[in-house]
């Protein structure tokens, strides 16, 4: 049984790598995005692409976090602080767009500090701790959401908050023991 699980894991990994490689080689949009990201990483003065803007916003958010690491600068002030940081970095076009952190983790960290980030993590960890059961669907939901948190400030929009609240509540009631209802 253990041998079969290893074979299934290797086949799954090979499949994911193959699909990614084929997409990278055959889909022009993905090729362009990948090439643009490499250029931005190699040259910090690269064009004002979305990748460059995202990296700049992460850097600005990190700089803001360093000014108040424990409690942050507050959720109400983060956008103003980001705009000030963009201007200080010489990225006036990003300040004019009032760009957010483009990462929920950086957004939470700079706005609410380490305490806010811990609270965000506890919100997802609590159902696993409470039920002592790793519900596979909820785990997949949390993993997908975490991956999206890396590159988007999901909780900065009403639709993101509603999406999270709905599905988090749905999964909570699905994994809650029947005796607790």
N, C-alpha and C positions, 0 to 999 in steps of 0.2 A: 504493500500500500504506500509506503514512504517513497519507494522507487517510482511508482506511478505518478505521485504528486510532483516529484522532481522533473519528470519527463513532461508533464503538463505545463509546469512552470517555464521550462526551457522553450517549449513550443510557443507558449503565449508570448514570451519575451522576444523570440525570433520573429513572430508575426507582427508585433508592435514596431520593432525596428525596421522590418521590411516595408510595412505600410508607410512609415515616416519617410524612409529613403525614397520610395516610389513617388510620394507626394512632393518631396523636395526636388526630385529630378524632373518630374513631369508637369507640375503646376506652376505656371509662370508667376502668378501672384505670390505664392509662397517663396519662390526663388528670389524675387525682388525684395520681399520683406526680410528674408534671411541675409541677403547681401547688404541691404541698408543697415541692418543691425550690426553686422561686422564692421562696416565703414564707420559707424558712429562710435563703436567701442575702440577702434583704432585711432580715430581723430576726434578729439573733444570739440573742435571748432567746425564740425561737419554741418551740413545743411540743417535747416530747421525742420527736420522730419518728425514724425510722431514718436519714433524711437528716441531721438535726441531730446525731444521735449519731455518724454517720460523719464529718461535718465536724469535730466536736469531737475525735474520736479522731485525725484527721489532724493537727490543731493540736497535740494532746498529743504525738504521735510526733515532730513537727518540733521541739518544745521539748526533748524528750529528746535528739534528734539533736544539737542545738546544744551540749549539755553534753559530748559526746564524739564529735566528727564523724569522726575518722579510723578508730577501731576500734570504736565503738559501746559500748553498756553491757553487752553479752553476751546471747546468746540465752536463757540461763537466768534473767536478771534483768529482761528487758524487760516481762513482765506485771506484776511488782511495781512497776516504775518507772512504767508506764502508770497503774496504780491510784493511786499517789501523786500523779501529775500531774492525774488526774481530780479528786481531792479538793482539790488546790491550786486548780483551776479552778472549784471549787464544783459539780461534777457528780458528786455522791455516788452517784447511781443507776447511773452507768456504772461506777464503781468496784465497786459491789455485783455487777454483772453480769460483772466482770472482762473487759471488752470488749477485744479485740485491736485492732490498728491499722486494720483493714478496708481495707488496701492493702498488698499484698506488697512494693511498693517502699518505702513508709514503714516497714513492719515490718523489712525487711532493713536499711534505712538507719539506723534508730534502734538496732536490736539489734547490727548488725555494722559499722556505719559505712560510709564511702565505699569502703573496701576490700572489704567484703562485697557492696556493690551492684555494684562493678566485676566481682567474681567471678561474680555472677549474670548480668550481661550477657555476659561472656566465655563462659559455659557455652552460651549460645545462638549466639554469634557464631563459636565455634570450628569447628563443622561447615561453615559457609560459607567460612571462611578456609582450612580444610584441603582441602576438595574443589575450591575455585575454581569452584563450580557453585551457582547459586541454584536449588535444588530447590524447585519451586513448592508442593508439598504441605507440605514442612517450613517454608517461609516462611509459608504460611497458618497452620499450627499455631502458630508463634512469634508471629505477629501476634494471633491469637485469645487466646493465653495472656497476652500483654502487656496486651491490653485488660482481661482479667480480673484481672491483677495490679494494675490501677489501683484497683479497687473491692473486692477481696477478698484476704484473707491466705491464699492457697491452700495454701502450704507449711506452714501451722500445723496441718494435719490429716493423719492418716495416709493418708486417701484421696487428698488432693491430692498428696502426695509420691509415692505409688504411681502415680497417673495420669501425673505428669510423668516419673518414672523409666521407666515402660513405654513411653510414646510417644516420648520423647526417644531412648531406646535403639533402638526400632523404626526411627525415621527415620534414626538414625545408620547402622545396618546397611544400610538401603535406599540411602543415598547413598554409602556407602563403596565405592571402586573395587574391582572384582572381584579385582584383583591383590593387594589388601591382606587378603583373607579367609584 
